[in-house]
């Protein structure tokens, strides 16, 4: 009904084909902020809530070259980094090209 707002909101979910994964804690403000940006762009993502799960946190650290802070974000299995990295890519207009790529 409000599709005419999509260009204003930068939401084009039909174009966002990448496989996006994000490791989070429930109350982490940076995790919430990162998820809001992805939601705003219409990205469907897989969220791994690792609160208190040391095994999951170790898996995240292994995938992210030792980073143990949250969030840790992956697009098509490529590690992007955390919330600030995500917003930096968006500000440089480099995030959307990653999000529209289909997984290999």
Backbone as JSON, one array per atom type, in Angstrom:
{
  "sequence": "XXXXXXXXXXXXXXXXXXXXXXXXXXXXXXXXXXXXXXXXXXXXXXXXXXXXXXXXXXXXXXXXXXXXXXXXXXXXXXXXXXXXXXXXXXXXXXXXXXXXXXXX",
  "N": [[0.82, -1.19, 0.0], [1.94, 1.24, 0.76], [4.0, 1.45, -1.05], [5.04, 3.5, -2.58], [6.65, 4.89, -0.89], [9.02, 3.5, -0.7], [11.35, 4.33, -2.32], [12.05, 6.62, -0.89], [12.63, 5.63, 1.6], [14.73, 3.99, 1.11], [14.32, 1.28, 0.85], [14.39, -1.73, -0.61], [13.52, -4.59, -0.71], [13.29, -6.69, -2.54], [15.58, -6.61, -4.01], [17.61, -7.25, -2.31], [19.56, -9.8, -1.95], [21.59, -11.14, -0.72], [23.14, -13.46, 1.57], [22.84, -12.85, 4.8], [24.26, -12.77, 7.98], [24.19, -12.35, 11.48], [25.7, -12.01, 14.57], [24.61, -11.67, 17.85], [23.82, -10.06, 21.03], [21.07, -9.93, 23.23], [20.55, -7.48, 24.63], [22.34, -5.65, 23.65], [23.19, -2.48, 22.57], [24.52, -1.8, 20.21], [24.12, -4.02, 18.62], [21.37, -3.9, 18.28], [21.19, -1.49, 16.88], [22.6, -2.16, 14.52], [20.94, -4.19, 13.5], [18.65, -2.65, 13.05], [19.46, -1.0, 10.91], [19.82, -2.94, 8.91], [17.21, -3.96, 8.8], [15.88, -1.63, 7.98], [16.79, -1.39, 5.41], [15.52, -3.48, 4.29], [16.55, -6.02, 4.47], [16.7, -9.49, 4.84], [17.81, -11.43, 7.46], [19.88, -13.8, 9.19], [19.88, -14.33, 12.54], [22.06, -14.9, 15.19], [21.74, -15.41, 18.4], [23.81, -15.04, 21.01], [23.95, -14.84, 23.75], [25.41, -15.7, 26.72], [26.26, -18.14, 25.68], [28.96, -19.78, 25.34], [30.12, -21.54, 23.52], [28.92, -20.83, 21.06], [29.86, -18.22, 20.93], [32.59, -18.66, 20.68], [32.61, -19.88, 18.17], [31.76, -17.71, 16.62], [33.94, -15.99, 17.07], [35.96, -17.45, 15.85], [35.14, -17.37, 13.18], [35.35, -14.65, 12.75], [37.98, -13.85, 12.76], [39.06, -13.81, 15.37], [37.68, -11.8, 16.72], [35.66, -10.94, 19.46], [33.64, -9.36, 20.25], [30.28, -8.11, 20.06], [27.96, -6.65, 17.74], [28.79, -9.14, 15.25], [29.08, -9.24, 11.84], [28.2, -10.85, 8.85], [28.29, -11.13, 5.34], [27.27, -13.01, 2.74], [29.05, -14.95, 3.66], [31.31, -13.44, 4.03], [33.23, -11.61, 6.26], [32.17, -8.64, 7.65], [32.5, -7.08, 9.88], [31.72, -5.11, 12.77], [29.03, -3.12, 14.16], [29.74, -0.37, 13.76], [31.4, -0.66, 11.53], [29.56, -1.58, 9.66], [27.84, 0.65, 9.39], [29.71, 2.46, 8.44], [30.4, 1.37, 5.93], [27.9, 1.68, 4.75], [27.66, 4.47, 4.74], [29.66, 5.09, 2.93], [28.51, 4.21, 0.68], [28.91, 1.56, -0.02], [27.69, -0.61, 1.01], [25.11, -1.45, 0.01], [25.75, -2.52, -2.62], [26.98, -4.92, -1.79], [24.89, -6.19, -0.52], [23.07, -6.79, -2.51], [24.14, -8.82, -3.95], [23.91, -12.18, -4.94], [24.21, -15.16, -2.97], [27.18, -17.13, -3.32]],
  "CA": [[0.0, 0.0, 0.0], [2.8, 2.41, 0.84], [5.19, 1.17, -1.86], [5.59, 4.74, -3.1], [7.64, 5.38, 0.07], [10.26, 2.73, -0.77], [12.52, 5.11, -2.72], [12.41, 7.55, 0.17], [13.13, 4.88, 2.73], [15.85, 3.17, 0.65], [13.98, -0.12, 1.11], [14.13, -2.5, -1.81], [13.8, -5.96, -0.27], [13.39, -7.63, -3.66], [16.94, -6.54, -4.53], [18.56, -7.7, -1.29], [19.62, -11.25, -2.14], [22.73, -11.7, 0.0], [22.95, -14.22, 2.79], [23.36, -12.0, 5.87], [24.25, -13.38, 9.3], [24.62, -11.41, 12.51], [25.82, -12.55, 15.93], [24.13, -10.6, 18.73], [23.32, -10.23, 22.4], [19.72, -9.34, 23.27], [20.47, -6.1, 25.13], [23.46, -4.87, 23.12], [22.68, -1.38, 21.75], [25.14, -1.83, 18.88], [23.42, -5.08, 17.9], [20.05, -3.36, 17.93], [21.41, -0.48, 15.85], [22.95, -2.85, 13.27], [19.72, -4.85, 13.0], [17.76, -1.61, 12.54], [19.91, -0.61, 9.57], [19.49, -4.03, 7.99], [15.75, -3.96, 8.64], [15.52, -0.43, 7.22], [17.11, -1.66, 4.02], [14.7, -4.6, 3.82], [17.38, -7.22, 4.42], [16.37, -10.63, 5.69], [19.08, -11.9, 7.98], [19.88, -14.84, 10.2], [20.45, -13.81, 13.79], [22.54, -15.87, 16.18], [21.77, -14.8, 19.73], [24.83, -15.82, 21.7], [23.96, -14.51, 25.17], [25.74, -16.78, 27.64], [26.6, -19.37, 24.98], [30.39, -19.67, 25.05], [30.41, -22.3, 22.3], [28.53, -19.99, 19.93], [30.76, -17.07, 20.9], [33.85, -19.15, 20.13], [32.41, -20.06, 16.72], [31.76, -16.36, 16.06], [35.32, -15.49, 17.11], [36.72, -18.18, 14.83], [34.73, -16.85, 11.86], [35.65, -13.21, 12.63], [39.41, -13.66, 12.99], [39.35, -13.56, 16.78], [36.83, -10.78, 17.35], [34.72, -11.53, 20.41], [32.61, -8.37, 20.56], [29.08, -8.19, 19.22], [27.65, -7.69, 16.76], [29.69, -9.49, 14.16], [28.17, -9.31, 10.7], [28.74, -11.54, 7.69], [27.47, -11.07, 4.13], [27.74, -14.08, 1.84], [30.16, -15.58, 4.37], [32.42, -12.49, 4.15], [33.13, -10.87, 7.51], [32.17, -7.19, 7.49], [32.89, -6.43, 11.13], [30.67, -4.81, 13.71], [28.03, -2.1, 13.85], [30.38, 0.81, 13.17], [31.86, -1.04, 10.19], [28.37, -1.65, 8.82], [27.41, 2.02, 9.1], [30.74, 3.09, 7.62], [30.17, 0.88, 4.57], [26.68, 2.31, 4.24], [27.98, 5.88, 4.48], [30.5, 5.13, 1.73], [27.69, 3.64, -0.38], [29.48, 0.27, -0.4], [26.93, -1.7, 1.62], [24.07, -1.95, -0.88], [26.28, -3.46, -3.62], [27.21, -6.23, -1.16], [23.61, -6.79, -0.14], [22.3, -7.23, -3.68], [24.8, -9.97, -4.55], [23.41, -13.49, -4.55], [25.26, -16.01, -2.39], [27.89, -17.97, -4.32]],
  "C": [[0.86, 1.26, 0.0], [4.08, 2.22, 0.04], [5.81, 2.44, -2.42], [6.64, 5.33, -2.16], [8.98, 4.66, -0.04], [11.46, 3.53, -1.25], [12.98, 6.09, -1.64], [13.06, 6.84, 1.34], [14.33, 4.01, 2.38], [15.58, 1.69, 0.91], [13.6, -0.79, -0.2], [14.4, -3.97, -1.51], [13.94, -6.95, -1.41], [14.8, -7.65, -4.24], [17.96, -7.13, -3.56], [18.6, -9.22, -1.26], [20.71, -11.91, -1.32], [22.3, -12.51, 1.21], [23.62, -13.43, 3.91], [23.18, -12.71, 7.2], [24.78, -12.37, 10.3], [24.59, -12.11, 13.87], [25.5, -11.42, 16.89], [23.98, -11.06, 20.18], [22.01, -9.46, 22.45], [19.71, -7.86, 23.67], [21.58, -5.2, 24.62], [22.93, -3.75, 22.22], [23.28, -1.36, 20.34], [24.49, -2.91, 18.01], [22.06, -4.58, 17.41], [20.19, -2.35, 16.79], [21.75, -1.13, 14.5], [21.73, -3.53, 12.66], [18.74, -3.83, 12.44], [18.16, -1.16, 11.14], [19.56, -1.69, 8.55], [17.99, -4.1, 7.74], [15.31, -2.8, 7.75], [15.76, -0.64, 5.74], [16.31, -2.83, 3.45], [15.46, -5.9, 3.72], [16.83, -8.28, 5.36], [17.69, -11.2, 6.16], [18.85, -13.0, 9.0], [20.57, -14.27, 11.42], [20.83, -14.96, 14.7], [22.66, -15.14, 17.5], [22.69, -15.64, 20.6], [24.95, -15.48, 23.18], [24.29, -15.74, 26.01], [26.13, -18.09, 26.99], [28.05, -19.28, 24.51], [30.78, -20.43, 23.78], [30.08, -21.47, 21.06], [29.46, -18.78, 19.81], [32.12, -17.48, 20.33], [33.75, -19.36, 18.62], [32.43, -18.7, 16.02], [33.18, -15.82, 15.99], [36.18, -16.17, 16.05], [36.4, -17.63, 13.44], [35.19, -15.41, 11.65], [37.11, -12.9, 12.97], [39.72, -13.2, 14.41], [38.51, -12.5, 17.46], [35.79, -11.45, 18.24], [33.63, -10.54, 20.83], [31.42, -8.58, 19.63], [28.62, -6.78, 18.87], [28.85, -7.99, 15.87], [28.79, -9.85, 12.99], [28.9, -9.94, 9.51], [27.75, -11.4, 6.53], [28.08, -12.05, 3.14], [29.04, -14.69, 2.37], [31.41, -14.7, 4.44], [32.22, -11.68, 5.42], [33.21, -9.38, 7.24], [32.67, -6.47, 8.72], [31.68, -6.2, 12.0], [29.74, -3.7, 13.22], [28.66, -0.88, 13.17], [30.88, 0.54, 11.76], [30.7, -1.07, 9.21], [27.91, -0.25, 8.42], [28.43, 2.76, 8.25], [30.6, 2.67, 6.16], [28.95, 1.54, 3.95], [26.94, 3.77, 3.88], [28.84, 6.07, 3.24], [29.78, 4.58, 0.5], [28.27, 2.33, -0.91], [28.68, -0.9, 0.15], [25.9, -2.28, 0.66], [24.61, -2.87, -1.98], [26.58, -4.85, -3.05], [25.9, -6.95, -0.9], [22.8, -7.3, -1.34], [22.92, -8.44, -4.36], [24.16, -11.26, -4.03], [24.55, -14.28, -3.92], [25.9, -16.87, -3.46], [27.53, -19.41, -4.16]]
}
